[in-house]
């Protein structure tokens, strides 16, 4: 079983690493080979983060007040 806290920390670490990669690439200090390696690493991290965000989006629920009760409904982006 995957712990949400571990997954969240993995997501946070991935985002932090992406930010570092962007800073390195923007600095202009990397040679072409290192630039390509950073780009490839960034693409993999983006895929991981995007997958996690999609999973979270599917789990988001909206509380809707119906009469005197509050019920939980899945978020439907098309409604």
Phi, psi and omega in degrees: 000133181272129179280130179302324180296318178295318179296317179297318178295322177298319178296313180299318178296321179296317179295317179298319179293320177301317179298321179293318178299315180300315180298318179297317182292323180287338182293333181080007183271352183271141173283173187300318181297316179293324179298316180294318179297318179295320179298314179297317178298317179299319179298319178295318179294321177298319179297317179298312181295318180297319178298315180296316180297322178295321178297316181295318180302321180293334183269349182295133178238151179247131175277128182236128178273122178237107183065234181263359182249155175248125180241158179256129178233146176297145177287125178245102184297344182269355181265000000 
